[in-house]
């Protein structure tokens, strides 16, 4: 049987839009004479729906849509549809909602496979909402036996993971049933279908492919995964849907970070897809572009504002925004004070010209002076310091939000992960905005992405990339006045923030003084209250700030 994998970009709660998209891709699959078209996990309602699942009306609407989609399959010659959705459990105890793969065929709901393994780590909190399946079953579609799994159900293979997360392996159970029915299924090719909403982080697609290849080899089966693509809040889904044959080789793979439709035949696995070179910088760029585009548009906006300081962080954010939304939808705003260098102002202007975006210059010298004058009676006798420095970004944040209100454009914050980790950012200042585009990107990676932005010619001015980083909030200021060099700082932060290593482990691993490590870790701990007031961060690493990293604010931690 020919099977199509439809890699679509649903919007959470947009039942009409998601239904239209599902039917469009089902029609495209029909034209290719397939017997079954497979859609991602929770494609009907979008993933992750979070506490919308606690609304009975939301779940009921999802069930209505599944019935509407089933009606489409009644047409002559139309393929069956396998799609992810939610259904009520109808149980008097336990959770009230099921995460299911619904098989729609012949005009009706013909089979339901319920998700068994409900992830509860990092950004996942599915045990909060769903009732886990206690049993799973093989199903025949158009005479073809299939083992259907939902995302995490395929992520517990004891032959791949050094330590299993769960006591049960749904794939192993399904293959056990295949063995039990071997007399009836003699000569039939094993096929494992997996519908997924598997978010991206750096290196995740390679891990996912290796895991699925191991699964295919262990069970002697074709493994086909239909994965969601698109951005939903902080999460970015890369798609990268693929089919792997029993020897672990990829038969066909969908594009990454765009919608796609791929087809394979369960009787023919001869054509092996060419190995795709992995460029981690390019993948991260694509993830940030897609995440920015979908966040802005799915929130009902089209335009964004970026404060352009002449520095590399704001330049990178502006370049990402232009690729995501088009130059006509990006407004750059320069807001220099007396400490802003002439070079930085010129760099901001050149960046705006290179990008083709509207650029407005709003000098804030006078506003800053007025603030200082107003505070002078209270600040009298104290030296110029952090309070005066932070007044400048707070003035800028106020102006950006005024422009946002006036013109209906979202403000994109420009702080990177190194700054957010150490608190080298101003609450209600440069942290003001709707989305932290590069809040999961370490400073050293900012430079790599900026060079990538210039892959076809100069976009970000070379002077912006080459000059020492500075907040320019006092005369001669450089980031290294307060922080170690980024090539020293970032590996420390990565080890502590993303891998939870101790100070001693980091010092030994990085070959740096443990006292320096502890001083950095103390900055991280002291800044938690800032991060919990920050804009949503686009997740592109294994561990980002936000819902996947949950720490108390009022705490005393030994580092």
C-alpha positions, -999 to 999 in steps of 0.1 A, spaced: 0 0 0 12 35 -7 11 57 24 15 95 24 30 114 54 15 149 56 38 173 75 16 202 83 18 234 104 -14 235 126 -24 264 149 -35 256 184 -73 260 187 -78 269 150 -101 240 142 -114 256 110 -79 264 97 -65 230 107 -94 212 91 -89 231 59 -52 222 59 -58 185 66 -84 183 38 -60 201 14 -32 176 21 -56 147 20 -67 158 -15 -31 161 -26 -25 125 -13 -56 113 -31 -41 125 -64 -11 103 -57 -33 72 -54 -23 65 -18 -44 42 5 -36 61 37 -25 97 45 -10 102 79 -10 135 99 9 145 130 0 142 167 -29 164 177 -31 178 142 -68 185 146 -64 209 176 -27 218 174 1 210 198 5 218 226 -30 228 236 -22 230 274 -51 239 296 -74 243 267 -78 206 272 -96 213 305 -124 230 285 -151 205 276 -161 226 246 -126 224 232 -126 186 234 -161 184 220 -151 205 190 -122 183 183 -145 153 182 -168 171 159 -140 179 135 -129 142 135 -164 133 124 -163 159 96 -130 146 84 -143 110 85 -172 121 61 -146 132 35 -132 96 34 -166 83 22 -158 95 -13 -150 69 -39 -113 62 -42 -104 84 -13 -76 74 11 -81 67 47 -69 94 71 -49 88 103 -46 120 123 -39 130 159 -67 145 180 -82 145 215 -112 126 227 -131 125 259 -125 94 281 -161 92 293 -147 78 325 -161 87 359 -126 87 375 -91 97 363 -82 121 335 -110 131 312 -91 134 279 -73 110 256 -45 118 232 -53 95 202 -45 86 167 -79 84 149 -82 62 118 -110 76 96 -120 54 67 -151 48 47 -169 78 61 -165 68 98 -142 66 127 -129 30 123 -102 27 149 -86 46 178 -51 41 192 -46 59 225 -12 73 236 4 52 263 36 70 273 29 105 285 61 126 288 64 148 319 99 162 315 114 194 300 86 212 281 62 183 282 35 180 308 11 155 293 4 136 325 -14 167 337 -41 162 310 -42 128 294 -53 93 305 -27 68 294 -37 38 273 -35 5 291 -34 -15 258 -26 -11 222 -37 -30 191 -26 -37 156 -50 -26 129 -55 -35 93 -60 -6 68 -70 -16 33 -58 -51 41 -24 -39 53 -15 -46 90 -1 -16 108 14 -8 142 3 27 151 22 47 178 20 83 190 53 102 195 67 92 229 54 57 224 83 51 201 109 67 225 115 39 250 135 13 231 158 -6 255 183 -14 227 188 24 220 186 42 253 210 34 281 182 40 307 145 36 299 121 63 311 92 39 314 86 4 324 66 -5 293 76 -3 256 45 1 234 64 -8 202 77 -40 218 41 -48 229 28 -42 194 55 -63 178 47 -90 203 12 -91 190 26 -93 155 45 -124 166 14 -139 182 -5 -134 149 25 -146 128 4 -174 111 -21 -148 98 6 -123 89 31 -146 73 50 -128 45 36 -94 55 60 -65 59 60 -50 93 51 -13 93 53 10 124 36 43 120 44 71 144 25 104 145 45 130 163 47 165 176 84 164 184 100 198 190 133 209 176 165 216 196 200 216 183 209 180 174 174 166 180 167 156 143 199 134 143 190 118 176 154 112 164 166 96 132 192 73 149 165 62 174 140 54 147 167 35 127 175 14 157 138 7 162 135 -4 125 165 -27 127 155 -43 160 120 -51 148 127 -57 111 101 -31 102 95 0 81 92 29 105 74 60 92 72 92 113 49 121 104 61 150 125 45 184 130 62 215 116 59 251 127 61 274 158 37 274 187 47 298 214 82 289 225 83 256 207 95 252 171 88 219 153 112 210 125 91 184 107 118 162 91 93 134 87 109 103 73 106 67 64 132 42 75 134 7 61 142 -25 82 180 -22 76 180 13 92 184 32 59 163 63 51 139 57 22 125 92 20 127 123 41 106 154 42 121 189 42 128 205 75 111 237 88 85 237 60 53 219 53 57 189 30 41 157 17 61 125 11 50 91 -1 63 55 3 52 21 -6 52 -7 20 61 -32 -7 91 -12 -21 119 1 -1 146 1 -27 151 38 -32 172 51 -4 173 88 2 206 106 -3 223 115 30 216 151 38 246 170 52 237 185 86 246 222 91 237 230 127 240 268 122 217 267 92 192 245 111 192 269 140 187 299 117 157 282 100 142 273 134 145 309 146 130 323 114 101 298 115 95 304 152 95 342 148 71 340 118 46 317 134 47 335 168 39 369 152 13 356 127 -4 331 150 -8 359 176 -26 379 150 1 405 141 21 412 110 46 439 120 75 440 145 97 466 161 134 460 169 155 485 189 187 488 168 217 497 189 244 490 163 253 459 183 254 423 170 224 410 190 199 435 177 213 432 142 208 394 142 172 397 155 164 422 128 179 400 101 159 370 114 127 392 115 132 403 79 135 368 66 106 357 87 81 385 79 95 406 50 113 439 52 81 458 49 69 444 82 100 453 103 107 487 118 141 495 133 144 521 160 177 537 171 176 553 205 211 567 212 222 584 244 254 604 250 273 571 255 263 556 222 293 557 198 290 574 165 301 541 150 272 522 165 247 547 152 262 544 117 262 506 120 225 507 129 217 529 99 238 507 76 221 475 89 186 491 82 197 501 47 211 466 40 179 450 52 157 475 34 137 483 66 122 515 79 145 531 104 136 558 129 161 576 151 149 588 185 178 603 205 170 599 242 197 623 256 171 648 268 148 623 283 177 607 302 188 641 314 153 648 326 151 616 345 185 623 362 174 658 371 142 644 387 161 619 407 190 642 416 176 651 451 174 613 459 206 603 442 226 632 456 260 622 468 260 588 451 283 580 421 270 573 386 263 536 385 240 508 377 208 528 384 218 554 358 229 528 334 197 509 336 176 541 332 187 542 295 174 508 284 142 514 304 136 547 286 141 528 253 117 501 264 91 527 272 94 542 237 93 509 220 61 499 238 46 533 229 53 526 193 40 491 197 7 504 210 4 531 184 12 510 153 1 475 164 36 460 160 51 435 184 84 443 200 111 417 196 136 416 225 173 413 215 189 397 246 209 365 241 211 334 264 245 344 278 229 377 290 197 361 303 217 335 321 239 360 340 213 388 344 233 410 321 200 425 309 177 452 322 143 443 336 116 466 320 144 478 296 160 457 269 138 428 282 106 446 272 88 429 244 66 400 231 92 375 220 128 367 229 140 356 195 176 347 205 170 341 242 182 305 238 213 314 217 246 318 235 267 349 225 293 328 207 265 312 186 252 347 179 284 354 160 281 322 140 245 330 131 254 365 121 281 352 98 255 329 84 232 359 78 259 373 56 262 341 36 250 357 3 266 392 10 269 417 37 237 421 57 250 427 92 278 452 89 313 438 93 321 464 119 291 452 140 306 417 140 342 427 146 339 453 174 341 443 210 306 439 225 293 467 247 261 478 262 273 514 258 257 527 290 288 544 304 320 558 288 343 531 274 321 502 287 327 467 274 310 434 283 343 420 297 342 447 324 315 426 341 317 392 325 345 367 314 352 366 277 323 348 260 345 320 247 351 312 284 317 322 297 295 303 273 309 268 279 304 273 317 268 285 312 260 256 288 273 231 313 254 246 342 221 258 326 216 230 301 234 200 317 232 209 354 268 202 361 284 213 394 310 240 398 337 213 403 326 193 373 327 225 351 361 236 364 376 202 356 358 199 323 367 234 311 401 237 327 392 270 345 395 281 380 366 269 402 363 304 419 356 319 384 330 292 378 313 299 411 311 336 404 294 329 371 270 304 387 260 329 414 250 354 387 228 327 372 211 320 405 206 356 414 189 364 380 160 339 382 135 366 391 144 384 359 140 354 337 106 346 351 94 380 339 110 377 305 92 374 271 87 338 258 120 324 245 122 304 212 136 270 222 165 259 200 187 240 226 181 210 247 174 232 278 160 267 273 147 292 298 109 290 302 85 262 309 111 235 304 134 248 331 115 254 364 134 268 394 122 286 425 129 324 427 133 328 464 160 302 472 194 299 486 216 276 465 251 264 472 271 267 439 
